[in-house]
Amino acid sequence: MIRYFLALICVAFTLSSSVAQPHSFTVNDTAFLLDGKPFQIISGEMHYPRIPRAAWRQRMKMAKAMGINTIGTYVFWNVQEPEKGKFDFSDNNDIATFVRTAKEEGLWIILRPSPYVCAEWEFGGYPYWLQNIEGLVVRSKEPQYLREYRNYIDRLGKELSPLLVTNGGNILMVQVENEYGAYGNSRDYLEINRKMFVDAGFTCPLNTCDAAKDIEKGNLPGLLPAINGDNSPEKVKTMINKINNNKGPYFMAEWYPAWFDWWGEQHHTVPAEKYAQQLDSVLSAGISINMYMFHGGTTRGFMNGANCYDSSYYQPQVSSYDYDAPLDEAGNATEKFMVFRNVIARHLPKGQVLPPVPAPKIAITLPPIVFKEQVPLVSMLPKPREASTPLTFEDLGQAYGYVLYRTTIKTAPGPASARASSTQAPSTGTDAGVTGPTSAEPSPTGASPVSGVLRLKDLRDYAIVFVNGKRQGILNRMLKQDSLVIAIPGGGDATLDILVENLGRINYGPNLLKNLKGITEMVSFNQQELQGWKMYSLPFDHVDSDLPLDSAKTRSSGTSPDMPVLKKATFQLTAPGDTYLDMRKWGKGCVWVNGHNLGRYWEIGPQQTIYVPAEWLKQGSNVIEVLELLNPAQNELRTVDAPILSILHPKTQ
């Protein structure tokens, strides 16, 4: 009997010790308090979708080694609810496991579910399908928006509210909205946000964040105000005191040790020494900090965003989110890491010692990969949607990728100025920003070709134009191009194909609500509107099924050498390791390895390599697929053991 009771006691002890013990996290007039004791947050931002799930723990160990005690992360609505009512918290989207892994590594979490996140992320984190709800206005009190927002935040609360520090988890604080003061100033809207978060179960300290110039507009009394992008401890304290009843605590929600990149502009780097003194002064002043970014990772797939202002150019971001951060794209310590580590070490509580820095990850190079199998894009076309005028991606229910727009132009024999077509309608459009010209193939009837201006009104974002399979030219929203001189063979029907790529929806700026993709208005030829369109959706959300190896050769014959192609090859590994695909001899497209979309490449730079994480490779046979839009004759791909992120070829765009 005694043995029986001893066994029960052991079981009870084991169960009680395995139950998470809640902590308290509060604030006073000057500091954050963890279990009643002052706690300085030294946070590093990293985003779960930008890191392979199998690498989350390694990145967190690196954070601990630099002296980070907290991880900041956005939560991305378009990742968690990619289609209306269809939530996805699996695999790399499993934010709850990301949070739990941080706890296992002794790290706290600052959660930033907004739902607007900016973050150089597609549509600032908003799902594309919001644009299909007529009258919906994001970041407003518009009822349809609030309904969808509430559904999302309630679902997120079910996943994450059990992980609050007061429930035995490690989420210390949750951010409401995100830099709202740069966008609006409605206290009513912010109060609706606050209430939604509380109703969803986020009953913990809540904060806002804004740049210093916007903090008064983006602040809501009762929520902790935090500052982004300011390095002066005196200014931070002054600004927060001004709007927070002359008290703290003081928190820099985004402290920038560097910056992000976009296509066609130089790679951004900032010497570590420039920020080391600033970091030291901030920590010496007792201010808490979130380093944006500690580790950027990679914006894989088609999830990059873009900046766009009415007075400047559309600027889509590159896939590498290296950010010149302390931890590089592959998760290795940089010089900046070591400099910041030394600064943080001077501010540790007495008796605390930083763990050693883990060894760098192994990087490998592979023998050249030769592609012998390919399928022209035109051989992969699905059943089209038909309409008299072009449909947008949103009209087609398509989030990302490409759409091939096709129509027929009929030309009459006679002089080059002749034109006649049942698929053309009068247009009053003008032709500005014209590129070209291109010569036409000789007509088999001997009729004169028809040259003229093709105009795509409000192209979003990048178009390759073909006539009868021959490439005529390119239109690029980045260069504000909308018109191209093309030549149509005379005396018969000509097939006009326009392949349009979504380069990324705007994530910041006044044009956030102007995010439709594709051909968003009309197409005209010689000021006559073209009608009678077929739209072929090519989202490339799953690529493996698109290119079966056993039929690739047979499907590649009889098409134009100008047409984009999907190529496939295999390569062998004795042991996985990080590597970088050297895309300098390629044109434009994206790459998949073992089914994972690694992101985009583009010869214009500055990014010239694509990072391949070891976690997505395997011993033995690996499959690689490349969608090449501009240089379909390229068939060899080499690898390097370090990234190339700073080579520009702007004239090629």
C-alpha positions as CSV (number, residue, x, y, z in Angstrom):
1,M,0.0,0.0,0.0
2,I,2.8,2.4,0.9
3,R,4.5,1.6,-2.5
4,Y,1.2,2.4,-4.2
5,F,0.9,5.8,-2.5
6,L,4.5,6.6,-3.3
7,A,3.8,5.8,-7.0
8,L,0.8,8.2,-7.0
9,I,2.9,10.9,-5.4
10,C,5.5,10.5,-8.1
11,V,2.9,10.6,-10.9
12,A,1.3,13.7,-9.4
13,F,4.7,15.5,-9.1
14,T,5.5,14.6,-12.7
15,L,2.2,16.0,-14.0
16,S,2.5,19.2,-12.0
17,S,6.0,19.9,-13.1
18,S,5.0,19.3,-16.8
19,V,2.2,21.9,-16.6
20,A,3.4,25.3,-17.7
21,Q,3.6,27.8,-14.9
22,P,2.2,31.2,-15.6
23,H,4.3,34.3,-15.2
24,S,3.3,37.9,-14.7
25,F,4.2,40.6,-17.2
26,T,3.3,44.2,-16.4
27,V,4.6,47.7,-16.6
28,N,5.3,50.5,-14.2
29,D,6.2,54.1,-15.0
30,T,9.7,53.3,-16.1
31,A,10.1,49.6,-16.9
32,F,8.6,46.3,-18.0
33,L,8.2,43.9,-15.1
34,L,8.5,40.2,-15.5
35,D,7.3,38.4,-12.3
36,G,7.5,41.8,-10.6
37,K,11.2,42.5,-11.5
38,P,12.5,45.0,-14.1
39,F,13.0,43.3,-17.4
40,Q,14.8,45.0,-20.4
41,I,13.5,43.5,-23.7
42,I,16.4,42.8,-26.1
43,S,14.4,41.5,-29.0
44,G,15.4,40.3,-32.5
45,E,12.9,40.2,-35.3
46,M,12.6,37.0,-37.4
47,H,9.6,35.7,-39.4
48,Y,8.5,32.1,-39.4
49,P,7.6,31.9,-43.2
50,R,11.0,33.3,-44.2
51,I,12.8,30.4,-42.5
52,P,12.4,26.7,-43.2
53,R,10.6,25.1,-40.3
54,A,13.4,22.7,-39.6
55,A,15.7,25.7,-39.2
56,W,13.6,27.7,-36.7
57,R,15.5,26.2,-33.7
58,Q,18.9,26.9,-35.1
59,R,18.1,30.5,-35.8
60,M,16.8,30.9,-32.2
61,K,20.0,29.4,-30.8
62,M,21.9,32.0,-32.7
63,A,19.7,34.7,-31.2
64,K,20.5,33.5,-27.7
65,A,24.2,33.4,-28.5
66,M,24.1,37.1,-29.5
67,G,22.3,38.1,-26.3
68,I,18.7,38.3,-27.6
69,N,16.1,37.4,-24.9
70,T,12.9,37.9,-27.0
71,I,11.8,37.2,-30.6
72,G,9.6,39.6,-32.4
73,T,7.5,38.3,-35.3
74,Y,4.7,39.4,-37.5
75,V,1.8,37.1,-38.2
76,F,0.8,37.2,-41.9
77,W,-2.9,37.1,-42.7
78,N,-2.3,36.0,-46.3
79,V,-0.3,33.1,-45.1
80,Q,-2.8,32.0,-42.5
81,E,-5.9,32.5,-44.6
82,P,-4.8,32.4,-48.2
83,E,-8.4,32.0,-49.4
84,K,-11.5,33.3,-47.7
85,G,-12.5,31.0,-44.9
86,K,-9.6,28.5,-45.6
87,F,-7.1,28.7,-42.7
88,D,-3.7,27.1,-42.9
89,F,-1.6,26.6,-39.8
90,S,0.4,23.7,-41.1
91,D,4.1,23.1,-41.8
92,N,5.9,26.4,-42.3
93,N,2.7,28.3,-41.4
94,D,2.5,26.8,-37.9
95,I,3.0,30.0,-35.9
96,A,2.1,28.2,-32.6
97,T,4.9,25.7,-33.0
98,F,7.3,28.6,-33.8
99,V,6.3,30.3,-30.5
100,R,6.6,27.0,-28.6
101,T,10.0,26.4,-30.1
102,A,11.1,29.8,-28.9
103,K,10.0,28.9,-25.4
104,E,12.0,25.7,-25.5
105,E,15.0,27.8,-26.3
106,G,14.4,30.2,-23.4
107,L,13.1,33.0,-25.5
108,W,10.1,35.3,-25.0
109,I,7.9,36.5,-27.9
110,I,6.5,39.8,-28.9
111,L,3.6,39.0,-31.3
112,R,2.7,41.4,-34.1
113,P,-0.5,40.2,-35.8
114,S,-1.7,43.7,-36.9
115,P,-3.3,42.4,-39.5
116,Y,-1.4,44.9,-41.6
117,V,2.3,44.2,-41.3
118,C,4.1,46.0,-44.1
119,A,7.3,43.9,-43.8
120,E,8.2,44.0,-47.5
121,W,5.5,41.3,-47.8
122,E,2.8,40.9,-50.5
123,F,0.0,43.4,-49.9
124,G,1.4,44.1,-46.5
125,G,0.1,40.8,-45.3
126,Y,-3.5,41.3,-46.5
127,P,-4.9,38.4,-48.5
128,Y,-5.6,39.2,-52.1
129,W,-9.2,38.1,-51.9
130,L,-10.2,41.1,-49.8
131,Q,-10.1,43.1,-53.1
132,N,-12.9,40.9,-54.5
133,I,-15.4,42.1,-51.8
134,E,-17.0,45.1,-53.4
135,G,-16.8,48.2,-51.2
136,L,-14.3,46.7,-48.7
137,V,-11.7,49.2,-47.5
138,V,-8.7,47.9,-45.5
139,R,-7.6,49.8,-42.4
140,S,-11.0,51.4,-41.9
141,K,-14.3,51.0,-40.1
142,E,-15.9,49.6,-43.2
143,P,-18.2,46.8,-42.0
144,Q,-17.1,44.1,-44.5
145,Y,-13.5,44.7,-43.6
146,L,-14.1,44.5,-39.9
147,R,-16.1,41.3,-40.3
148,E,-13.2,39.6,-42.2
149,Y,-10.7,41.0,-39.8
150,R,-12.6,39.8,-36.8
151,N,-12.9,36.3,-38.3
152,Y,-9.1,36.2,-38.8
153,I,-8.1,37.6,-35.4
154,D,-10.6,35.3,-33.6
155,R,-9.1,32.3,-35.3
156,L,-5.6,33.5,-34.5
157,G,-6.6,33.9,-30.9
158,K,-7.6,30.2,-30.7
159,E,-4.1,29.3,-31.9
160,L,-2.0,31.7,-29.8
161,S,-3.9,33.1,-26.8
162,P,-3.1,29.9,-24.8
163,L,0.6,30.8,-25.3
164,L,0.3,34.1,-23.5
165,V,2.8,34.5,-20.6
166,T,-0.2,34.7,-18.2
167,N,-1.3,31.3,-19.4
168,G,2.0,29.7,-18.9
169,G,3.4,30.5,-22.4
170,N,6.0,32.9,-23.6
171,I,4.1,35.7,-25.4
172,L,4.8,38.8,-23.4
173,M,3.1,41.5,-25.5
174,V,0.9,41.8,-28.6
175,Q,1.0,44.7,-31.0
176,V,-2.3,46.3,-32.3
177,E,-2.2,47.6,-35.9
178,N,1.2,48.6,-37.3
179,E,2.5,52.1,-38.1
180,Y,-1.1,53.3,-38.3
181,G,-0.2,56.9,-37.8
182,A,1.5,57.0,-41.2
183,Y,-1.9,56.0,-42.8
184,G,-4.7,57.4,-40.6
185,N,-5.7,59.0,-37.3
186,S,-9.0,57.4,-36.3
187,R,-9.1,56.7,-32.6
188,D,-12.4,55.0,-33.1
189,Y,-10.7,52.5,-35.5
190,L,-7.9,51.9,-33.1
191,E,-10.4,51.2,-30.3
192,I,-12.2,48.7,-32.5
193,N,-8.8,47.0,-33.0
194,R,-8.1,46.9,-29.3
195,K,-11.5,45.4,-28.5
196,M,-11.1,42.8,-31.2
197,F,-7.8,41.7,-29.7
198,V,-9.1,41.4,-26.2
199,D,-12.2,39.5,-27.4
200,A,-9.9,37.1,-29.3
201,G,-8.2,36.3,-26.0
202,F,-5.2,38.5,-26.2
203,T,-5.6,39.7,-22.6
204,C,-2.0,40.9,-22.1
205,P,-0.2,44.2,-22.5
206,L,-1.0,45.6,-25.9
207,N,1.1,48.2,-27.8
208,T,1.1,50.3,-30.9
209,C,4.2,51.3,-33.0
210,D,4.8,54.3,-35.1
211,A,7.6,56.5,-36.5
212,A,8.3,59.5,-34.2
213,K,6.6,61.9,-36.7
214,D,3.4,59.7,-36.7
215,I,3.2,58.5,-33.1
216,E,0.6,61.0,-31.9
217,K,-1.8,59.9,-34.7
218,G,-1.2,56.2,-34.3
219,N,-1.4,56.1,-30.5
220,L,-4.4,55.0,-28.5
221,P,-4.6,55.9,-24.8
222,G,-4.4,52.7,-22.7
223,L,-2.0,51.0,-25.2
224,L,1.7,51.3,-24.7
225,P,3.1,53.5,-27.5
226,A,6.4,52.4,-29.1
227,I,8.7,54.1,-31.6
228,N,10.1,52.9,-34.8
229,G,13.3,54.0,-36.5
230,D,14.7,56.4,-34.0
231,N,18.1,56.0,-32.5
232,S,18.2,58.8,-29.9
233,P,17.3,57.6,-26.3
234,E,16.5,61.2,-25.3
235,K,14.1,61.7,-28.2
236,V,12.4,58.3,-27.6
237,K,11.8,59.2,-23.9
238,T,10.6,62.7,-24.7
239,M,8.1,61.5,-27.3
240,I,6.7,58.7,-25.2
241,N,6.5,60.9,-22.1
242,K,4.6,63.5,-24.2
243,I,1.8,61.1,-25.2
244,N,1.8,58.7,-22.3
245,N,1.2,60.9,-19.2
246,N,4.9,61.6,-18.7
247,K,5.8,58.0,-18.1
248,G,7.2,54.9,-19.8
249,P,8.2,52.2,-20.2
250,Y,10.2,52.9,-23.3
251,F,10.3,50.6,-26.2
252,M,11.8,50.8,-29.7
253,A,9.5,48.4,-31.6
254,E,11.7,48.6,-34.8
255,W,15.4,49.5,-34.5
256,Y,17.0,49.2,-37.9
257,P,20.6,48.0,-38.2
258,A,20.3,48.0,-42.0
259,W,17.7,48.0,-44.8
260,F,16.0,45.9,-47.5
261,D,16.6,45.6,-51.3
262,W,14.4,46.0,-54.4
263,W,15.1,45.1,-58.0
264,G,17.2,47.4,-60.0
265,E,18.8,49.2,-57.0
266,Q,22.0,48.6,-55.2
267,H,22.2,46.2,-52.2
268,H,22.0,48.0,-48.9
269,T,24.7,47.6,-46.3
270,V,25.6,49.5,-43.2
271,P,28.8,49.0,-41.2
272,A,28.3,47.5,-37.8
273,E,30.4,50.2,-36.2
274,K,27.8,52.8,-37.2
275,Y,25.2,51.2,-35.1
276,A,27.3,49.7,-32.2
277,Q,27.4,53.0,-30.4
278,Q,23.7,53.6,-30.9
279,L,22.9,50.1,-29.5
280,D,25.1,50.8,-26.5
281,S,23.4,54.1,-25.8
282,V,19.9,52.7,-26.1
283,L,20.7,49.8,-23.7
284,S,22.5,52.1,-21.3
285,A,19.4,54.3,-21.1
286,G,17.3,51.2,-20.0
287,I,15.2,51.3,-23.2
288,S,13.9,48.0,-24.5
289,I,14.5,47.3,-28.2
290,N,13.3,45.1,-31.1
291,M,16.1,44.8,-33.7
292,Y,14.5,44.8,-37.2
293,M,15.8,42.6,-38.6
294,F,18.0,40.3,-36.4
295,H,17.6,37.7,-39.2
296,G,15.7,38.3,-42.4
297,G,15.8,35.0,-44.2
298,T,14.2,34.7,-47.6
299,T,10.9,35.8,-49.0
300,R,10.1,32.7,-50.9
301,G,7.5,32.0,-53.5
302,F,5.7,35.1,-54.8
303,M,5.3,36.8,-51.4
304,N,7.5,39.8,-51.8
305,G,5.8,43.2,-51.6
306,A,6.6,46.5,-53.3
307,N,6.8,50.2,-52.4
308,C,5.0,52.7,-54.7
309,Y,4.3,56.4,-54.4
310,D,2.5,58.6,-56.9
311,S,5.6,60.7,-57.3
312,S,8.1,57.9,-57.8
313,Y,8.5,54.4,-59.3
314,Y,7.0,51.1,-58.4
315,Q,9.7,49.2,-56.5
316,P,9.1,45.4,-56.0
317,Q,11.5,43.8,-53.5
318,V,13.9,41.0,-54.2
319,S,13.5,37.5,-52.8
320,S,16.5,37.6,-50.5
321,Y,15.6,39.3,-47.2
322,D,19.2,39.3,-46.1
323,Y,18.7,42.8,-44.8
324,D,22.4,43.1,-44.0
325,A,21.2,41.7,-40.6
326,P,23.4,40.4,-37.8
327,L,22.4,36.9,-38.9
328,D,22.8,36.4,-42.7
329,E,20.2,34.8,-45.0
330,A,21.5,31.3,-44.3
331,G,21.5,31.8,-40.5
332,N,25.3,32.4,-40.0
333,A,26.8,35.0,-37.7
334,T,28.2,38.1,-39.5
335,E,30.7,40.7,-38.3
336,K,27.7,42.7,-37.2
337,F,26.5,39.8,-35.1
338,M,29.8,39.7,-33.2
339,V,30.0,43.5,-32.7
340,F,26.4,43.6,-31.4
341,R,27.1,40.6,-29.2
342,N,30.0,42.4,-27.6
343,V,27.8,45.4,-26.9
344,I,24.9,43.3,-25.4
345,A,27.3,41.4,-23.2
346,R,28.2,44.6,-21.4
347,H,24.6,45.0,-20.4
348,L,23.8,41.5,-19.1
349,P,22.5,41.1,-15.6
350,K,25.3,40.3,-13.1
351,G,26.4,36.7,-13.3
352,Q,24.8,36.0,-16.7
353,V,27.1,34.8,-19.5
354,L,26.3,34.4,-23.1
355,P,26.4,30.9,-24.6
356,P,29.1,30.2,-27.2
357,V,28.4,31.1,-30.8
358,P,27.5,28.0,-32.8
359,A,29.7,27.0,-35.7
360,P,28.9,28.3,-39.2
361,K,26.7,26.0,-41.3
362,I,28.3,24.0,-44.0
363,A,28.0,25.4,-47.5
364,I,28.6,23.3,-50.5
365,T,28.9,23.6,-54.3
366,L,27.6,21.1,-56.8
367,P,28.8,19.9,-60.2
368,P,27.1,21.9,-63.0
369,I,23.4,21.0,-63.3
370,V,22.4,20.4,-66.9
371,F,18.8,20.6,-67.9
372,K,17.7,18.1,-70.6
373,E,14.0,18.2,-70.0
374,Q,11.7,21.2,-70.6
375,V,8.2,22.1,-71.4
376,P,7.2,25.4,-73.2
377,L,4.8,27.4,-71.1
378,V,2.3,27.4,-74.0
379,S,2.1,23.6,-73.7
380,M,1.0,23.8,-70.1
381,L,-2.0,26.1,-70.5
382,P,-5.1,25.2,-68.6
383,K,-8.7,25.7,-69.8
384,P,-9.1,29.5,-70.3
385,R,-11.6,32.0,-69.0
386,E,-13.1,34.1,-71.8
387,A,-14.3,37.7,-71.7
388,S,-14.6,40.6,-74.1
389,T,-12.1,42.6,-72.1
390,P,-9.1,41.4,-70.0
391,L,-9.8,40.1,-66.5
392,T,-7.5,40.8,-63.6
393,F,-5.8,38.2,-61.4
394,E,-8.5,38.9,-58.8
395,D,-11.3,38.4,-61.4
396,L,-9.8,35.0,-62.0
397,G,-9.5,34.1,-58.3
398,Q,-5.7,34.0,-58.7
399,A,-3.4,35.3,-56.0
400,Y,0.0,35.2,-57.5
401,G,2.1,34.0,-60.4
402,Y,1.3,34.7,-64.1
403,V,-1.6,35.0,-66.5
404,L,-1.4,34.5,-70.2
405,Y,-3.7,36.9,-72.1
406,R,-4.6,35.8,-75.6
407,T,-6.6,37.4,-78.4
408,T,-6.6,37.4,-82.2
409,I,-5.8,40.4,-84.4
410,K,-7.2,40.3,-87.9
411,T,-5.4,42.4,-90.5
412,A,-6.5,43.1,-94.1
413,P,-4.1,42.9,-97.1
414,G,-3.0,46.3,-98.3
415,P,-0.8,49.1,-97.1
416,A,0.8,49.0,-93.7
417,S,-1.7,51.5,-92.2
418,A,-4.6,49.2,-93.0
419,R,-6.4,47.6,-90.1
420,A,-9.7,45.7,-89.7
421,S,-10.9,43.3,-87.1
422,S,-14.0,42.1,-85.5
423,T,-12.1,41.9,-82.2
424,Q,-11.2,45.6,-82.2
425,A,-13.3,48.5,-80.9
426,P,-12.7,52.2,-81.0
427,S,-10.4,53.7,-78.4
428,T,-9.5,57.2,-77.3
429,G,-6.3,56.1,-75.6
430,T,-3.0,57.8,-76.2
431,D,0.3,56.2,-76.6
432,A,3.0,57.3,-74.2
433,G,6.2,55.6,-73.0
434,V,6.4,53.6,-76.3
435,T,9.1,51.0,-76.7
436,G,10.0,49.0,-79.9
437,P,9.8,48.6,-82.8
438,T,9.9,44.9,-83.8
439,S,9.8,43.5,-87.3
440,A,7.1,41.0,-88.4
441,E,7.6,37.6,-90.0
442,P,6.9,37.6,-93.7
443,S,3.3,36.9,-94.5
444,P,2.7,33.6,-96.5
445,T,0.2,35.6,-98.6
446,G,2.7,38.3,-99.4
447,A,0.5,40.9,-97.7
448,S,2.2,43.9,-96.1
449,P,2.6,43.7,-92.3
450,V,0.8,46.1,-90.1
451,S,3.0,48.0,-87.6
452,G,1.5,49.9,-84.8
453,V,1.5,50.7,-81.1
454,L,0.2,48.2,-78.6
455,R,-0.9,49.8,-75.4
456,L,-1.7,48.2,-72.0
457,K,-3.5,50.6,-69.8
458,D,-2.5,50.2,-66.1
459,L,-0.3,47.1,-66.5
460,R,0.4,45.4,-63.2
461,D,3.3,44.6,-63.4
462,Y,5.5,43.0,-66.1
463,A,4.5,41.8,-69.6
464,I,6.2,39.9,-72.3
465,V,4.4,40.3,-75.7
466,F,4.3,37.7,-78.4
467,V,2.8,37.7,-81.9
468,N,2.4,34.2,-83.4
469,G,4.9,33.0,-80.8
470,K,7.6,35.5,-81.6
471,R,8.6,37.8,-78.8
472,Q,8.0,41.4,-79.6
473,G,9.2,43.1,-76.5
474,I,8.7,43.7,-72.8
475,L,6.7,46.2,-70.8
476,N,7.8,46.9,-67.2
477,R,5.8,48.9,-64.7
478,M,9.0,49.7,-62.8
479,L,10.0,51.9,-65.8
480,K,6.5,53.3,-66.3
481,Q,6.2,51.6,-69.6
482,D,2.7,50.9,-71.1
483,S,3.2,50.9,-74.9
484,L,5.2,48.9,-77.4
485,V,5.6,49.1,-81.2
486,I,4.8,45.7,-82.7
487,A,4.4,44.3,-86.2
488,I,1.5,42.1,-87.2
489,P,1.8,39.9,-90.3
490,G,-0.7,41.1,-93.0
491,G,-3.4,39.2,-94.7
492,G,-4.8,36.9,-91.9
493,D,-5.2,36.2,-88.3
494,A,-2.4,36.8,-85.8
495,T,-2.3,35.5,-82.3
496,L,-1.4,38.1,-79.7
497,D,-0.1,36.6,-76.4
498,I,0.7,38.8,-73.4
499,L,2.3,37.0,-70.4
500,V,1.8,39.1,-67.3
501,E,3.6,38.6,-64.0
502,N,2.5,39.9,-60.7
503,L,5.8,41.3,-59.3
504,G,4.3,41.8,-55.8
505,R,1.4,43.9,-54.4
506,I,2.2,47.2,-52.7
507,N,2.9,46.8,-49.0
508,Y,3.5,50.4,-48.0
509,G,2.5,53.9,-49.1
510,P,-0.6,55.7,-50.2
511,N,-1.4,53.2,-53.0
512,L,-2.1,50.3,-50.7
513,L,-5.7,50.3,-52.0
514,K,-4.6,50.1,-55.7
515,N,-3.4,46.5,-55.8
516,L,-5.2,44.7,-58.6
517,K,-2.9,42.6,-60.7
518,G,-2.7,41.7,-64.4
519,I,-4.1,43.9,-67.2
520,T,-6.4,46.0,-65.2
521,E,-7.8,48.2,-67.9
522,M,-8.0,47.9,-71.7
523,V,-5.6,46.9,-74.4
524,S,-5.4,48.8,-77.7
525,F,-3.6,48.4,-81.0
526,N,-3.2,51.6,-83.0
527,Q,-5.7,53.2,-80.7
528,Q,-8.3,50.6,-81.4
529,E,-9.4,48.6,-78.3
530,L,-8.8,44.8,-78.6
531,Q,-11.6,42.6,-77.5
532,G,-12.3,38.9,-77.3
533,W,-9.8,37.6,-74.7
534,K,-8.9,34.3,-73.3
535,M,-7.1,34.2,-69.9
536,Y,-5.0,31.3,-68.9
537,S,-4.2,31.2,-65.2
538,L,-0.6,30.1,-64.3
539,P,-0.3,30.5,-60.5
540,F,2.5,28.0,-60.2
541,D,1.4,27.3,-56.6
542,H,2.4,23.6,-57.2
543,V,5.0,22.9,-59.8
544,D,5.8,19.2,-59.6
545,S,2.7,18.0,-61.3
546,D,3.2,20.4,-64.2
547,L,6.4,18.8,-65.5
548,P,6.4,15.0,-65.6
549,L,9.8,13.9,-66.5
550,D,8.7,11.1,-68.8
551,S,6.8,13.4,-71.1
552,A,8.8,16.6,-71.0
553,K,10.8,15.9,-74.2
554,T,7.7,15.1,-76.3
555,R,6.0,18.3,-75.2
556,S,8.9,20.6,-76.1
557,S,8.7,20.2,-79.8
558,G,7.1,22.5,-82.4
559,T,7.1,25.7,-80.4
560,S,8.8,29.1,-80.8
561,P,12.3,29.3,-79.3
562,D,11.3,32.7,-77.8
563,M,8.6,31.2,-75.5
564,P,9.2,30.8,-71.8
565,V,9.9,27.3,-70.6
566,L,9.8,25.2,-67.5
567,K,13.0,23.1,-67.1
568,K,13.6,20.1,-64.9
569,A,16.7,18.3,-63.8
570,T,17.9,16.1,-61.0
571,F,21.1,16.2,-59.0
572,Q,22.7,13.9,-56.5
573,L,24.0,14.6,-53.0
574,T,26.0,12.5,-50.6
575,A,25.1,14.9,-47.8
576,P,22.9,18.0,-47.8
577,G,24.4,21.4,-47.2
578,D,23.5,25.0,-47.9
579,T,24.2,26.2,-51.4
580,Y,23.5,29.1,-53.7
581,L,22.2,28.9,-57.2
582,D,24.2,31.2,-59.5
583,M,21.7,32.7,-61.8
584,R,24.0,35.2,-63.6
585,K,23.7,33.5,-67.0
586,W,19.9,33.2,-66.7
587,G,17.3,35.9,-67.4
588,K,14.2,36.0,-65.3
589,G,12.0,33.5,-63.5
590,C,11.8,31.4,-60.3
591,V,13.2,28.1,-59.0
592,W,11.8,25.1,-57.2
593,V,13.9,22.5,-55.4
594,N,12.1,19.3,-54.2
595,G,8.8,21.2,-54.6
596,H,9.8,24.3,-52.5
597,N,9.5,27.6,-54.3
598,L,12.8,29.3,-53.5
599,G,11.8,32.7,-54.9
600,R,12.5,34.9,-58.0
601,Y,15.7,35.7,-59.9
602,W,16.2,38.5,-62.4
603,E,19.3,39.4,-64.3
604,I,18.9,43.2,-63.4
605,G,20.0,42.5,-59.9
606,P,21.2,43.2,-57.3
607,Q,20.4,39.7,-56.2
608,Q,22.2,37.2,-58.5
609,T,22.0,34.0,-56.4
610,I,19.1,32.0,-54.8
611,Y,19.7,30.5,-51.4
612,V,19.0,26.8,-51.2
613,P,18.7,25.7,-47.5
614,A,20.2,22.4,-46.5
615,E,16.9,21.6,-44.7
616,W,15.1,21.3,-48.1
617,L,17.8,19.0,-49.6
618,K,18.3,15.3,-49.1
619,Q,20.8,12.6,-49.5
620,G,20.5,11.0,-53.0
621,S,18.4,12.4,-55.8
622,N,17.0,15.9,-55.7
623,V,14.7,17.6,-58.2
624,I,15.2,21.2,-59.5
625,E,12.8,23.1,-61.7
626,V,13.3,26.5,-63.3
627,L,10.8,28.7,-64.9
628,E,12.8,30.8,-67.4
629,L,11.0,33.7,-69.1
630,L,13.7,35.5,-71.1
631,N,16.5,33.1,-71.9
632,P,15.0,29.7,-72.7
633,A,18.1,28.5,-74.4
634,Q,20.1,28.5,-71.1
635,N,20.5,24.9,-69.9
636,E,23.3,24.9,-67.4
637,L,23.1,26.0,-63.8
638,R,26.0,26.4,-61.4
639,T,26.2,26.8,-57.7
640,V,28.5,28.8,-55.4
641,D,29.1,28.6,-51.6
642,A,28.3,32.3,-50.8
643,P,25.6,34.7,-51.8
644,I,26.0,37.3,-54.6
645,L,23.6,40.2,-53.7
646,S,25.2,43.3,-55.1
647,I,25.6,43.1,-58.9
648,L,23.4,45.3,-61.0
649,H,22.6,45.1,-64.8
650,P,20.0,47.9,-65.0
651,K,20.0,48.1,-68.8
652,T,18.7,44.6,-69.1
653,Q,15.4,45.3,-67.4
